[in-house]
């Protein structure tokens, strides 16, 4: 009987030993798998962040420098690409001449050419900046919507004006964006950093 009991005890010890060993191996593998998954998720998140940044475009036109200042500040906050639109014909620097040219374009439905419009299809979010002239977007914004290649982008207009808000341009922008594959946002007036920061926080 004692011999049987001893043999039984030894057998139980062997089972426990192999059981602990198998569990240890499982725990190591499981832990290793978990750490790899965590590291992969971190890498994926970093890649996603970089990819999202690469999909953002801030594109603008500025005559007085106000819209340029706003666009560059937005670009510093969101990263991505920054493009200043080059137009043909270009607008004069003289304010009185600028007023006459822009009014003539409106009256005669003239759409200036954008010489350096990038391939918009690679972007996910587009910040579109322009001054407000005659309570509406300049006519080259028509050109932007007419010639841009859209495939579902979010377009966020922003304007600089001491007297006109973005709401004055809303109906014109909506008309330009009709039948385009875009998600057109209401946008904002980018006259100061506080307003810009407040709007951008919605997308962070």
Secondary structure as GFF3:
##gff-version 3
##sequence-region A 1 204
A	DSSP	alpha_helix	2	54	.	.	.	ID=ss1
A	DSSP	beta_strand	56	60	.	.	.	ID=ss2
A	DSSP	alpha_helix	66	78	.	.	.	ID=ss3
A	DSSP	beta_strand	81	84	.	.	.	ID=ss4
A	DSSP	beta_strand	87	88	.	.	.	ID=ss5
A	DSSP	alpha_helix	95	107	.	.	.	ID=ss6
A	DSSP	beta_strand	113	114	.	.	.	ID=ss7
A	DSSP	three_ten_helix	120	122	.	.	.	ID=ss8
A	DSSP	beta_strand	125	133	.	.	.	ID=ss9
A	DSSP	beta_strand	136	137	.	.	.	ID=ss10
A	DSSP	alpha_helix	140	147	.	.	.	ID=ss11
A	DSSP	beta_strand	153	160	.	.	.	ID=ss12
A	DSSP	alpha_helix	167	176	.	.	.	ID=ss13
A	DSSP	beta_strand	182	184	.	.	.	ID=ss14
A	DSSP	beta_strand	188	189	.	.	.	ID=ss15
A	DSSP	alpha_helix	193	200	.	.	.	ID=ss16
A	DSSP	three_ten_helix	201	203	.	.	.	ID=ss17
###
